[in-house]
Each structure stands twice: as structure tokens, then as C-alpha cells.
Amino acid sequence: MAKTTIADVARLANVSVSSVSNLLNDRSQRMRPATRKRIQDAIEQLGYTPSLAARQLKTGLSPFIGLIVPSVADPFFGSFARYVEEAASERGYQVLLGNSDRSAEREKAYAEMLWGSGVRGIIFGSSLVKFDHLESLYREGMQFVSFYRSAQSGDQFSADTIGVDNIQATRLLTKHLLSLGHRRIGFISGPTDMICRLDRVAGYTTTLKEGGIDIDRQLIWEGDHPSPGKASAYLELGRQGAHYLLSLADPPSAIIAINDMHAFGVYAGARDLGVTIPDDLSVAGIDDIVVTDISVPPLTTIKQPIHDIARLSVERIIDRLEGSQFQEVIHRILPSTLIVRESTTHFTGRSHH
């Protein structure tokens, strides 16, 4: 059976080939709804799928965008990747995914491989302190949007950034715990070699200082990066951090974890030591991943508008690919929200020793 062509669709819908093409390429804004429906019905009836190769020849663009994240084993990045895929598919693009494990070398290798495959736009979920490893690709014309890393003064080139204010995220959590009477608040950060982590630690320390509390470095546990690809590694690190903090001579009455996975590790570490949450210890995370409201107890956390960040990142990268390369660089900050649940409560003054 011969492959259905765009001309067959046009014939059945009784419209011109260019009308079908306009609909397929998201240029049907001025089309009458009845015409649009006829074309969509014809596409469905004939089972027509546009040829990616033909489209690439016509536009010179590969209908793919790249997405490079630290690890989809982290439910936050897994969800983000899913939303990016949905938003891209609505614009007729597919997504090629790479897990960088927070390595500049891996990011660069993936980006170069994507460039070699004709991909001209990448969304980055990396938060590395420096972006220089991508400068040569940027000079060649690769378009970047970063959703996890704010622009820094020392950057060699500027990429669009869309995301939340990570300083604000931990400010909200720290203020919340201070308002409950907690004064010794631990922080489990993971290695502070990422911009988002440095920002989150800064939000915590500045809010404590504003509350007249001296920073006790013992209460900030850095730990390691999780081993590549293992979701359980995040939990293990949170658990180690909890063991360390709760074994201090003067342990914290509350712990903020760099993300929800580390926070659930804290749950496990507290349980190991017979510490009850929230009676003996308040715990808070960041990200509001899928299981936060069904965990026991449900976790107080910061909700990022991940769906909006994904959609805006995709729109931005595709607009750059399809429009002018010389658009001004944008830095969009979206609000994050404090979600208070049962894992945080008033400080009772009881020690868990």
C-alpha cells in the first residue's frame, strides 16, 4: 500500500496542500474552525503521519530538542522530563534525553553528540557552577535554556534561564521552622558545588542570621553526590546525614533537606535512632515529588511549578529554533510555594537523647 501523502489529506479535506502544511506546522491560527476540523478528520481517517525526514529537508531543522538532566532516577527530574516531552510533542518535536550525573564532561559529550545529530537546541537541568564547557557549541549556534541554574556574573556566555528562586525556597522553609520555635535547624545539602545548592544554603543561613541566630557549621551536612542512576542513593545520603546530625552532642530539633528524596532518607535515619517525626524532630524537603502527601507523616516541602517551568523552557527553545536567533536573553523566575504538612510541628523543648 502506498504511503499516505499530504496531498491525499488535502484532497480528502478539500483544501490546499499549504493549508494542511499550516495546520501540521502550528500555523493554523487564522484558519476557520470548520476547515481545521475537516483537515484533522482527514488526517485521522487516512492515518497520515508527517515524515520527519521531509520536514527536516524543508526547514533544515531536526524536529528534536535535547534535554540533559543530572538523573531521571530522581523523581523530580523524571517528572520534569515527562512534562518537557508533552510540551515538545504539542509543538511537533521529540525529545532526546541524557543523564549527566552532574559531570561537565558528560554534559559536553552529550551536547556534542546532539549537535552532530542535527539537534540545535538543548534544555539543561544542570546547575554546575561554570557553564564554560558549552561555550564552543554556543559559538557554533547551539541554543540553550537552563531551568535549574540561575545566570552568574562570571559566565562566558548567557543562556536563557527559567526556574524558581532557590534562595527564596529555603527562606520559606527556615522562616516556617523559626515560626514554630525551632532554633537549632540542621541542613542536609549534598556537596555545595552546584549553583542551586549554594543558593539553597544561602537562603537558610541568611534567614537564620536575620532571626539573630549564629550559624553553626556543624549543623550543615554536605555528604557526597549520589551514585549515578540510583534513586536509592538519594535516600541513603539523607539517612547518613540524619545519623550524623542526630548524633551531635547538641542535635537539631528540625532538619531541612536539599530535596524530598534526601528528606525521606532523614525519615529512615531518624527511625534507625528511635527518633519520632514530628514529635522529636521536624523535617522539611524541597520539590513536592509525587509521594510527599502519602508518606508517613506527610512531608512539609516547597512546591516548584515544574509543569510551567517545563512548558516555558520548551516554548523558549523552540521559539529560538524557529524564530530569530537574536532574541534577547530572558531570565524568568517563577514563584515556589510552601506546602505545610504533618512532618513539621512546634518545638516542644524535648531532646531526643
Phi, psi and omega per residue, in radians:
M1 nan 2.299 -3.121
A2 -1.171 2.566 -3.141
K3 -1.219 2.371 3.114
T4 -1.124 2.357 -3.141
T5 -1.925 2.974 3.120
I6 -1.114 -0.520 3.129
A7 -1.163 -0.648 3.100
D8 -1.087 -0.722 3.128
V9 -1.091 -0.807 -3.128
A10 -1.030 -0.760 -3.115
R11 -1.079 -0.843 -3.086
L12 -1.142 -0.651 -3.099
A13 -1.477 -0.126 -3.123
N14 1.048 0.815 3.090
V15 -2.352 3.055 3.104
S16 -1.393 2.750 3.086
V17 -1.013 -0.659 -3.106
S18 -1.164 -0.522 3.075
S19 -1.132 -0.736 3.117
V20 -1.114 -0.760 -3.135
S21 -1.057 -0.733 3.123
N22 -1.050 -0.745 -3.136
L23 -1.134 -0.755 -3.097
L24 -1.164 -0.504 -3.086
N25 -1.825 0.463 3.062
D26 1.019 0.660 3.088
R27 -2.118 0.662 -3.031
S28 -1.818 0.349 -3.056
Q29 -1.002 -0.655 -3.039
R30 -1.600 0.006 -3.081
M31 -1.331 2.518 3.110
R32 -1.230 2.429 -3.100
P33 -0.892 -0.675 -3.116
A34 -1.115 -0.710 3.134
T35 -1.143 -0.792 -3.133
R36 -1.008 -0.746 -3.109
K37 -1.140 -0.709 3.130
R38 -1.044 -0.741 -3.126
I39 -1.164 -0.788 -3.135
Q40 -1.073 -0.703 3.114
D41 -1.106 -0.720 -3.122
A42 -1.139 -0.729 3.127
I43 -1.027 -0.784 -3.111
E44 -1.161 -0.792 -3.096
Q45 -1.067 -0.697 -3.083
L46 -1.555 -0.176 -3.102
G47 1.114 0.672 -3.067
Y48 -1.348 2.291 2.996
T49 -2.154 2.204 -3.097
P50 -1.124 2.468 3.138
S51 -1.346 2.165 3.117
L52 -1.089 -0.673 -3.105
A53 -1.109 -0.758 -3.115
A54 -1.117 -0.690 -3.110
R55 -1.162 -0.675 -3.135
Q56 -1.141 -0.693 3.123
L57 -1.098 -0.708 -3.058
K58 -1.229 -0.739 -3.012
T59 -1.749 -0.279 -3.070
G60 1.332 0.017 -3.117
L61 -1.866 2.508 2.986
S62 -1.482 2.218 -3.068
P63 -1.351 0.804 3.103
F64 -2.224 2.574 2.917
I65 -2.156 2.681 3.113
G66 -1.634 2.624 3.009
L67 -2.352 2.089 3.133
I68 -2.078 2.059 -3.125
V69 -2.167 2.836 3.106
P70 -1.033 -0.843 -3.127
S71 -2.978 2.191 3.084
V72 -1.301 -0.050 3.024
A73 -1.189 -0.403 3.029
D74 -1.391 2.081 -3.056
P75 -0.958 -0.506 3.126
F76 -1.095 -0.833 -3.124
F77 -1.279 -0.533 3.065
G78 -1.071 -0.823 3.113
S79 -1.111 -0.739 -3.118
F80 -1.044 -0.786 -3.125
A81 -1.047 -0.689 -3.132
R82 -1.117 -0.777 -3.135
Y83 -1.169 -0.646 3.104
V84 -1.087 -0.755 -3.129
E85 -1.066 -0.772 3.131
E86 -1.061 -0.844 -3.085
A87 -1.139 -0.675 -3.127
A88 -1.174 -0.727 -3.099
S89 -1.101 -0.599 3.082
E90 -1.110 -0.465 3.128
R91 -1.705 0.149 3.096
G92 1.427 0.367 3.133
Y93 -2.002 2.716 3.000
Q94 -1.983 2.835 -3.031
V95 -2.009 2.306 3.012
L96 -1.840 2.197 -2.967
L97 -1.926 2.418 3.014
G98 -2.304 2.480 3.043
N99 -1.778 2.097 -3.007
S100 -1.645 -0.214 -3.050
D101 0.873 0.580 3.086
R102 1.044 0.552 3.129
S103 -1.923 2.204 3.132
A104 -1.069 -0.653 -3.126
E105 -1.105 -0.781 -3.125
R106 -1.173 -0.677 3.107
E107 -1.042 -0.804 -3.102
K108 -1.120 -0.767 -3.126
A109 -1.070 -0.783 3.108
Y110 -1.083 -0.808 -3.084
A111 -1.078 -0.708 3.141
E112 -1.200 -0.641 3.103
M113 -1.135 -0.729 3.122
L114 -1.119 -0.744 3.114
W115 -1.025 -0.778 3.136
G116 -1.103 -0.430 3.136
S117 -1.600 0.130 3.092
G118 1.603 0.047 3.121
V119 -1.391 2.323 -3.052
R120 -2.060 0.082 3.133
G121 -2.520 2.330 -3.124
I122 -2.291 2.370 2.985
I123 -1.704 2.226 -3.097
F124 -1.868 2.276 3.030
G125 -1.869 0.516 -3.095
S126 -1.706 2.766 -3.137
S127 -2.327 0.551 -3.107
L128 -1.068 2.585 -3.073
V129 -1.080 -0.704 3.119
K130 -1.931 2.608 -3.138
F131 -1.987 0.071 -2.991
D132 -1.013 -0.514 -3.067
H133 -1.091 -0.246 -3.115
L134 -1.826 0.064 -3.008
E135 -1.090 -0.719 -3.085
S136 -1.094 -0.673 3.112
L137 -1.189 -0.659 3.114
Y138 -1.060 -0.755 -3.138
R139 -1.104 -0.565 -3.132
E140 -1.335 -0.269 3.095
G141 2.111 0.100 3.083
M142 -1.192 2.381 3.124
Q143 -1.697 2.412 -3.126
F144 -2.209 2.468 2.887
V145 -2.232 2.282 3.126
S146 -1.954 2.276 -3.106
F147 -1.961 0.050 -3.053
Y148 -2.246 0.113 -3.011
R149 -2.439 2.145 3.105
S150 -1.382 2.720 3.135
A151 -1.135 2.497 -3.117
Q152 -2.082 2.615 -3.058
S153 -1.073 -0.536 -3.099
G154 -1.499 0.052 -3.075
D155 -1.073 2.412 -3.141
Q156 -1.283 -0.469 3.110
F157 -2.564 2.846 -3.095
S158 -1.998 2.270 3.101
A159 -1.875 2.716 3.037
D160 -1.110 2.454 3.052
T161 -2.199 2.397 3.116
I162 -2.404 2.146 -3.123
G163 3.106 -2.852 3.134
V164 -1.807 2.899 3.063
D165 -1.501 1.829 -3.061
N166 -1.201 -0.452 3.069
I167 -1.160 -0.777 -3.141
Q168 -1.066 -0.647 -3.098
A169 -1.019 -0.879 -3.113
T170 -1.360 -0.391 3.024
R171 -1.072 -0.787 -3.128
L172 -1.060 -0.767 -3.124
L173 -1.173 -0.770 -3.097
T174 -1.141 -0.744 3.107
K175 -1.072 -0.719 3.140
H176 -1.039 -0.812 -3.121
L177 -1.201 -0.665 3.085
L178 -1.091 -0.675 -3.111
S179 -1.168 -0.365 3.108
L180 -1.561 0.048 3.074
G181 1.655 0.061 3.129
H182 -1.325 2.418 3.113
R183 -2.131 -0.556 3.043
R184 -1.744 1.741 -3.060
I185 -2.000 2.038 3.122
G186 -1.421 2.775 3.133
F187 -2.388 2.147 3.093
I188 -1.840 1.914 -2.912
S189 -1.895 -0.370 -2.887
G190 1.240 2.977 -3.084
P191 -1.027 2.312 -3.091
T192 -1.558 1.064 3.078
D193 -2.019 0.377 3.119
M194 -2.193 2.501 -3.135
I195 -1.024 -0.777 -3.074
C196 -1.101 -0.605 -3.128
R197 -1.276 -0.730 3.091
L198 -1.027 -0.730 3.135
D199 -1.111 -0.734 -3.106
R200 -1.169 -0.686 3.081
V201 -1.135 -0.701 -3.135
A202 -1.091 -0.695 3.119
G203 -1.070 -0.709 -3.141
Y204 -1.183 -0.864 -3.059
T205 -1.194 -0.724 -3.110
T206 -1.155 -0.631 -3.133
T207 -1.199 -0.664 3.075
L208 -1.099 -0.796 -3.138
K209 -1.033 -0.756 3.120
E210 -1.075 -0.518 3.117
G211 -1.474 0.129 3.098
G212 1.334 0.413 -3.113
I213 -1.905 2.246 3.101
D214 -1.211 2.529 3.121
I215 -1.385 2.144 3.069
D216 -1.789 1.870 -3.068
R217 -1.033 -0.459 3.116
Q218 -1.058 -0.458 -3.073
L219 -1.460 -0.055 3.105
I220 -1.848 1.970 -3.120
W221 -1.825 2.140 -3.079
E222 -1.602 -0.742 3.123
G223 1.083 -2.885 -3.104
D224 -1.869 3.062 2.919
H225 -1.352 2.581 3.086
P226 -1.129 2.646 3.099
S227 -1.182 2.561 -3.043
P228 -0.897 2.346 2.940
G229 1.312 -0.034 -3.067
K230 -1.850 2.017 3.100
A231 -1.136 -0.610 -3.080
S232 -1.127 -0.392 -3.116
A233 -1.127 -0.597 3.118
Y234 -1.126 -0.735 -3.122
L235 -1.132 -0.735 -3.105
E236 -1.083 -0.702 -3.139
L237 -1.167 -0.717 3.102
G238 -1.078 -0.664 -3.141
R239 -1.141 -0.797 3.110
Q240 -1.058 -0.741 3.140
G241 -1.078 -0.705 3.126
A242 -1.139 -0.759 3.116
H243 -0.998 -0.777 -3.119
Y244 -1.122 -0.936 -3.035
L245 -1.143 -0.705 -3.064
L246 -1.342 -0.208 3.112
S247 -1.677 0.021 3.095
L248 -1.138 2.706 3.117
A249 -1.009 -0.675 3.103
D250 -2.126 1.476 -3.006
P251 -1.269 2.788 3.110
P252 -1.273 2.707 3.054
S253 -1.684 -0.128 3.108
A254 -2.587 2.611 3.102
I255 -2.309 2.298 2.988
I256 -1.782 2.267 3.100
A257 -1.840 2.592 -3.063
I258 -1.057 -0.472 3.036
N259 -2.729 3.033 -3.047
D260 -1.116 -0.628 -3.124
M261 -1.098 -0.739 3.076
H262 -1.122 -0.643 -3.138
A263 -1.095 -0.699 3.118
F264 -1.205 -0.491 3.005
G265 -1.124 -0.663 3.094
V266 -1.091 -0.697 3.076
Y267 -0.942 -0.810 -3.097
A268 -1.156 -0.767 -3.131
G269 -1.100 -0.690 3.126
A270 -1.135 -0.748 -3.140
R271 -1.063 -0.732 3.107
D272 -0.946 -0.640 -3.027
L273 -1.703 0.129 3.133
G274 1.248 0.421 3.123
V275 -1.679 2.231 -3.073
T276 -1.656 2.363 3.067
I277 -1.832 2.253 0.092
P278 -1.729 0.058 -3.027
D279 -1.011 -0.818 -3.109
D280 -1.675 -0.439 -3.002
L281 -2.611 2.219 3.018
S282 -1.583 2.461 -3.106
V283 -2.319 2.404 3.099
A284 -2.392 2.611 3.124
G285 -2.201 -2.929 3.083
I286 -2.460 2.400 2.991
D287 2.196 -0.542 -3.064
D288 0.954 0.970 3.103
I289 -1.202 3.002 -2.925
V290 -0.988 -0.530 -3.014
V291 -1.664 0.070 -3.024
T292 -1.091 -0.585 -3.066
D293 -1.538 -0.144 3.106
I294 -1.924 -0.004 3.089
S295 -1.238 2.884 3.130
V296 -2.078 2.002 -0.169
P297 -1.312 2.792 3.073
P298 -0.967 2.472 -2.928
L299 -1.606 2.268 2.954
T300 -1.232 2.285 -3.039
T301 -2.713 3.100 3.062
I302 -1.890 2.172 3.128
K303 -1.581 2.156 3.036
Q304 -1.645 2.490 3.116
P305 -1.343 1.171 -2.959
I306 -1.074 -0.616 3.142
H307 -1.117 -0.793 3.130
D308 -1.171 -0.703 -3.137
I309 -1.078 -0.767 -3.136
A310 -1.092 -0.833 -3.087
R311 -1.096 -0.808 -3.129
L312 -1.145 -0.641 3.121
S313 -1.113 -0.770 -3.142
V314 -1.149 -0.798 -3.131
E315 -1.043 -0.730 -3.091
R316 -1.136 -0.798 -3.076
I317 -1.183 -0.681 -3.128
I318 -1.243 -0.662 3.065
D319 -1.047 -0.676 3.109
R320 -1.158 -0.711 -3.106
L321 -1.195 -0.663 -3.018
E322 -1.667 -0.286 -3.069
G323 -1.951 -2.536 -3.104
S324 -1.382 2.426 3.091
Q325 -1.286 -0.227 -2.948
F326 -1.796 0.470 3.074
Q327 -1.197 2.629 3.101
E328 -1.161 2.576 3.116
V329 -1.237 2.394 3.132
I330 -1.989 2.603 3.030
H331 -2.249 1.768 -3.108
R332 -1.771 2.247 3.073
I333 -1.949 2.119 3.123
L334 -1.775 2.617 -3.070
P335 -1.293 2.481 2.988
S336 -1.859 2.779 -3.005
T337 -2.172 2.392 3.054
L338 -1.405 2.151 3.069
I339 -1.917 1.911 -3.106
V340 -1.582 2.164 3.090
R341 -2.232 -2.857 -2.954
E342 -1.389 -0.012 -3.076
S343 -1.421 -0.124 3.082
T344 -2.148 2.402 3.127
T345 -2.602 3.056 -3.109
H346 -1.063 2.470 3.080
F347 -1.218 2.206 -3.092
T348 -1.759 -0.137 3.139
G349 1.501 0.004 3.107
R350 -1.399 2.477 3.071
S351 -1.735 2.654 3.136
H352 -1.782 0.729 3.037
H353 -1.833 nan nan
